[in-house]
Amino acid sequence: MNYPKISIVTPVYNQVKYLEEAIQSILSQGYPNLEYIIIDGGSTDGTVDIIKKYESHLAYWVSESDKGMYDALQKGFDYSTGEVMGWLNADDLYCSGCLFQVAKIFSNHKEINWLTGSNTHIDENGYCILNIPCRKLNKYQFLSGDYMWIAQESTLWRRPLWEKAGSYISKELHAAGDFELWLRFIQNDTLYYVDNCIGMFRHREGQISGQLDKYIEEVNGIYSSLNINTEDQKIIDTYKHKKKIANWINKSRIINGNKIVKLRTFEKRYMSVPPTLAWFDDIKGYKFVEEE
């Protein structure tokens, strides 16, 4: 099997309680072509001692003041050289064996340039509290404002897509930098979905990801300044109109055959998403599964 170099960046600041577990969730997999980078924002709580404990396994690390998580991520990605890229926050975890799974998918499916897995949530102590399949979205849904949610900790991509999208993550944002990056990605390439756990999102007090109001505020600001070409805007406007019709049909319980046919025809042409990748076995690996 080909093992593409996978670059993982962990931004961290004063996360001594969780960082070691995050590091171990990556290193314990034993992936043979890993480039692991940790960017610390000048921690004072013992985080740096944890990093030094594992520095022989790191491609690069630094501890210095920065302008926040996305500034740290940009530093890490600028240093990275891997064919496949992603990031794991210091309080989140990767699922066992996920790097091998991701490598197999990217090696066997050259048409895939970014992917995401199921939404897996853990509590402060690391116990799984929620595991649901990822909600499948396509370009037009995402551009229309229907964006919830692409799980950051379960999303990885090829370097050429990163370069095509500008090779940056927005350092001006506080909470929704991942969303802004996904927005640029989805305008350039199709997002594929994996019916498996890749990353696990931890719920804890005081986390940036828990600031939902701030996140939505930033998302709305991004949408308000978004430039969409005329052709895509026509499709998005039609999608919103068709969605209203679908809601009306569901609420009124009225069967209107003509409207339903037109709705389904439009969805098939513009709203389709690729079939889900599901694990078969070590020989067949991941295969596309047509859903009912």
C-alpha positions as MATLAB code, in Angstrom:
seq = 'MNYPKISIVTPVYNQVKYLEEAIQSILSQGYPNLEYIIIDGGSTDGTVDIIKKYESHLAYWVSESDKGMYDALQKGFDYSTGEVMGWLNADDLYCSGCLFQVAKIFSNHKEINWLTGSNTHIDENGYCILNIPCRKLNKYQFLSGDYMWIAQESTLWRRPLWEKAGSYISKELHAAGDFELWLRFIQNDTLYYVDNCIGMFRHREGQISGQLDKYIEEVNGIYSSLNINTEDQKIIDTYKHKKKIANWINKSRIINGNKIVKLRTFEKRYMSVPPTLAWFDDIKGYKFVEEE';
ca = [
       0.000    0.000    0.000;
       1.123    3.548   -0.737;
       1.440    5.663    2.407;
       1.075    9.306    1.400;
       2.707   11.785    3.756;
       0.024   13.112    6.093;
       0.656   16.468    7.771;
      -1.295   17.054   10.981;
      -1.066   20.362   12.847;
      -2.131   20.813   16.463;
      -2.545   24.393   17.697;
      -2.417   24.658   21.468;
      -2.445   27.163   24.296;
      -2.588   26.161   27.963;
      -4.143   22.736   27.335;
      -1.983   20.571   29.596;
      -5.078   18.639   30.714;
      -5.882   17.304   27.239;
      -2.844   17.679   24.971;
      -1.091   14.415   25.797;
      -4.190   12.391   25.005;
      -4.520   14.173   21.653;
      -0.852   13.505   20.834;
      -1.175    9.840   21.755;
      -4.279    9.457   19.592;
      -2.059   10.378   16.629;
       1.283    8.766   17.444;
      -0.137    5.496   18.779;
      -1.461    4.681   15.309;
       2.076    4.112   14.074;
       1.391    5.650   10.686;
       4.727    5.357    8.825;
       4.648    8.609    6.841;
       3.415   11.132    9.391;
       4.492   14.749    9.652;
       3.201   15.956   13.016;
       3.529   19.624   13.934;
       2.559   21.353   17.187;
       2.300   25.139   17.419;
       2.017   26.441   20.965;
       0.982   30.000   21.715;
       3.329   30.495   24.665;
       1.672   28.274   27.264;
       2.511   28.636   30.957;
       0.625   25.675   32.447;
       2.980   22.780   31.660;
       1.871   22.289   28.068;
       5.424   22.821   26.809;
       6.681   20.020   29.062;
       4.209   17.667   27.394;
       5.396   18.760   23.941;
       9.059   18.206   24.893;
       8.184   14.704   26.082;
       7.208   13.819   22.500;
       9.524   16.100   20.514;
      11.474   13.191   19.011;
       8.251   12.208   17.212;
       7.518   15.698   15.922;
       8.549   17.176   12.585;
       8.453   20.646   14.126;
       7.216   22.473   17.188;
       7.471   25.963   18.570;
       6.214   27.835   21.618;
       5.780   31.555   21.072;
       3.066   34.173   21.364;
       0.623   34.339   18.472;
      -2.640   35.967   17.444;
      -4.831   32.990   18.183;
      -5.649   29.506   16.951;
      -5.831   30.314   13.248;
      -2.543   32.205   13.342;
      -0.997   29.109   14.909;
      -2.552   26.877   12.266;
      -1.197   29.047    9.468;
       2.311   28.744   10.922;
       1.946   24.980   11.034;
       0.549   24.618    7.541;
       3.260   26.910    6.151;
       5.857   24.545    7.586;
       4.092   21.363    6.452;
       5.019   19.386    3.334;
       2.555   16.474    3.331;
       0.397   15.413    0.416;
      -2.590   15.127    2.772;
      -3.357   17.800    5.383;
      -5.539   18.295    8.427;
      -5.554   19.591   11.968;
      -6.465   18.233   15.364;
      -7.178   20.646   18.178;
      -5.412   19.952   21.468;
      -8.598   18.856   23.248;
      -9.925   16.581   20.474;
      -8.918   13.044   19.505;
      -8.381   10.952   16.396;
     -10.085    7.581   16.192;
      -7.852    4.524   16.259;
      -6.483    3.649   12.822;
      -8.061    6.634   11.076;
      -4.822    7.778    9.409;
      -4.457    4.411    7.674;
      -8.105    4.589    6.602;
      -7.681    8.086    5.194;
      -4.466    7.071    3.421;
      -6.211    4.115    1.793;
      -9.043    6.284    0.548;
      -6.785    8.960   -0.938;
      -4.535    6.298   -2.498;
      -7.375    4.319   -4.087;
      -9.641    7.205   -5.107;
      -7.707    9.829   -7.021;
     -10.909   11.773   -7.678;
     -11.236   12.581   -3.967;
      -9.506   15.784   -2.881;
     -11.192   16.259    0.480;
     -13.317   14.137    2.758;
     -15.078   14.139    6.102;
     -16.288   11.441    8.478;
     -19.080   10.962   10.971;
     -19.798   13.412   13.781;
     -18.461   11.786   16.936;
     -18.667   13.706   20.211;
     -17.039   12.932   23.547;
     -17.468   14.512   26.955;
     -14.799   16.165   29.074;
     -13.616   12.752   30.304;
     -13.372   11.224   26.839;
     -16.565    9.168   26.903;
     -18.539    9.010   23.654;
     -21.829   10.861   23.994;
     -22.943   11.142   20.357;
     -22.123    9.463   17.063;
     -24.167   10.362   14.008;
     -23.486   10.050   10.274;
     -22.260   13.256    8.685;
     -24.946   15.296    6.995;
     -24.233   15.267    3.285;
     -24.102   18.703    1.677;
     -23.169   19.812   -1.799;
     -21.821   23.082   -3.140;
     -25.164   24.797   -3.742;
     -26.619   23.883   -0.364;
     -23.513   25.176    1.367;
     -23.477   28.420   -0.613;
     -27.178   28.943    0.118;
     -26.566   29.023    3.868;
     -27.358   25.374    4.597;
     -23.993   24.557    6.178;
     -24.472   22.709    9.486;
     -22.088   20.907   10.001;
     -18.806   19.723    8.509;
     -16.846   18.250   11.423;
     -13.412   19.909   11.447;
     -11.685   17.129   13.398;
     -12.919   14.581   10.833;
     -11.928   16.518    7.702;
      -8.715   16.100    5.676;
      -7.681   17.241    2.205;
      -5.007   17.022   -0.477;
      -2.397   19.760   -0.698;
      -3.323   20.793   -4.288;
      -6.824   21.737   -3.063;
      -5.273   23.799   -0.249;
      -3.116   25.592   -2.813;
      -6.019   26.080   -5.202;
      -8.021   27.674   -2.371;
      -5.253   30.152   -1.583;
      -3.040   28.252    0.908;
      -4.383   30.091    3.932;
      -6.803   29.947    6.815;
      -8.372   33.257    7.785;
      -6.533   34.725   10.783;
      -9.083   37.529   11.090;
     -11.740   35.145   12.398;
     -12.046   33.974   15.985;
     -14.390   30.989   15.759;
     -15.448   30.212   12.165;
     -12.111   29.894   10.367;
     -12.915   26.281    9.533;
     -16.223   27.274    7.915;
     -14.511   29.948    5.788;
     -11.970   27.374    4.609;
     -14.698   24.816    3.790;
     -16.485   27.512    1.808;
     -13.446   28.002   -0.409;
     -12.859   24.266   -0.681;
     -16.424   23.450   -1.719;
     -16.346   26.070   -4.460;
     -13.324   24.283   -5.912;
     -14.042   20.599   -5.386;
     -16.608   18.015   -4.293;
     -16.699   16.969   -0.639;
     -16.816   13.202   -0.108;
     -18.280   11.469    2.928;
     -16.936    8.511    4.888;
     -19.233    6.277    6.923;
     -16.743    5.959    9.755;
     -15.209    7.762   12.715;
     -12.154    9.866   11.887;
     -12.045   12.433   14.688;
     -13.799   12.995   18.005;
     -14.920   16.423   19.187;
     -14.628   17.036   22.911;
     -17.208   19.081   24.807;
     -15.699   21.052   27.675;
     -16.107   24.375   29.403;
     -14.461   27.459   27.925;
     -13.721   26.102   24.445;
     -13.784   28.334   21.367;
     -15.933   25.778   19.514;
     -18.590   26.147   22.199;
     -19.162   29.819   21.384;
     -22.019   29.080   18.998;
     -23.399   32.639   18.886;
     -19.979   33.992   17.926;
     -19.554   31.270   15.322;
     -22.907   31.997   13.677;
     -22.219   35.747   13.781;
     -18.960   35.213   11.895;
     -20.610   32.821    9.430;
     -23.312   35.401    8.655;
     -20.626   38.021    8.088;
     -18.818   35.725    5.660;
     -22.018   35.032    3.735;
     -22.837   38.761    3.508;
     -19.542   39.458    1.729;
     -19.578   36.354   -0.463;
     -19.284   36.866   -4.208;
     -21.142   34.181   -6.144;
     -21.155   34.005   -9.936;
     -24.436   34.552  -11.773;
     -24.913   30.923  -12.836;
     -24.421   29.558   -9.328;
     -26.665   32.248   -7.844;
     -29.525   31.225  -10.166;
     -29.199   27.610   -9.010;
     -29.061   28.678   -5.347;
     -32.162   30.871   -5.725;
     -34.003   27.990   -7.377;
     -32.888   25.634   -4.599;
     -34.258   27.982   -1.946;
     -37.542   28.233   -3.845;
     -37.799   24.458   -4.263;
     -37.023   24.008   -0.567;
     -39.937   26.280    0.316;
     -42.189   24.182   -1.925;
     -40.985   20.983   -0.248;
     -41.674   22.460    3.189;
     -45.114   23.562    2.058;
     -45.925   20.080    0.730;
     -44.746   18.468    3.978;
     -46.626   20.883    6.224;
     -49.849   20.941    4.229;
     -49.801   17.174    3.592;
     -51.043   17.906    0.080;
     -49.737   15.636   -2.663;
     -49.005   17.713   -5.741;
     -47.527   15.302   -8.277;
     -46.392   17.936  -10.756;
     -44.549   19.981   -8.133;
     -42.925   16.857   -6.646;
     -41.664   15.692  -10.057;
     -40.159   19.112  -10.785;
     -38.590   19.177   -7.334;
     -37.036   15.714   -7.715;
     -35.757   16.548  -11.221;
     -34.051   19.666   -9.915;
     -32.566   17.822   -6.935;
     -31.181   15.071   -9.159;
     -29.531   17.594  -11.477;
     -28.119   20.096   -8.987;
     -28.418   18.781   -5.424;
     -26.830   15.356   -5.769;
     -23.866   14.348   -3.633;
     -21.422   11.482   -4.214;
     -22.241    8.107   -2.639;
     -20.851    7.443    0.814;
     -17.579    5.574    1.244;
     -18.033    2.612    3.586;
     -15.475    0.156    4.943;
     -15.669   -3.418    3.605;
     -12.511   -5.229    4.682;
      -8.729   -5.012    4.594;
      -8.615   -6.344    1.031;
     -11.406   -4.327   -0.572;
     -10.870   -1.290    1.637;
     -13.399    1.503    1.228;
     -16.024    1.247   -1.511;
     -18.790    3.571   -2.616;
     -22.209    2.582   -1.315;
     -25.357    3.726   -3.069;
     -27.938    4.721   -0.504;
     -31.594    3.829   -0.728;
];
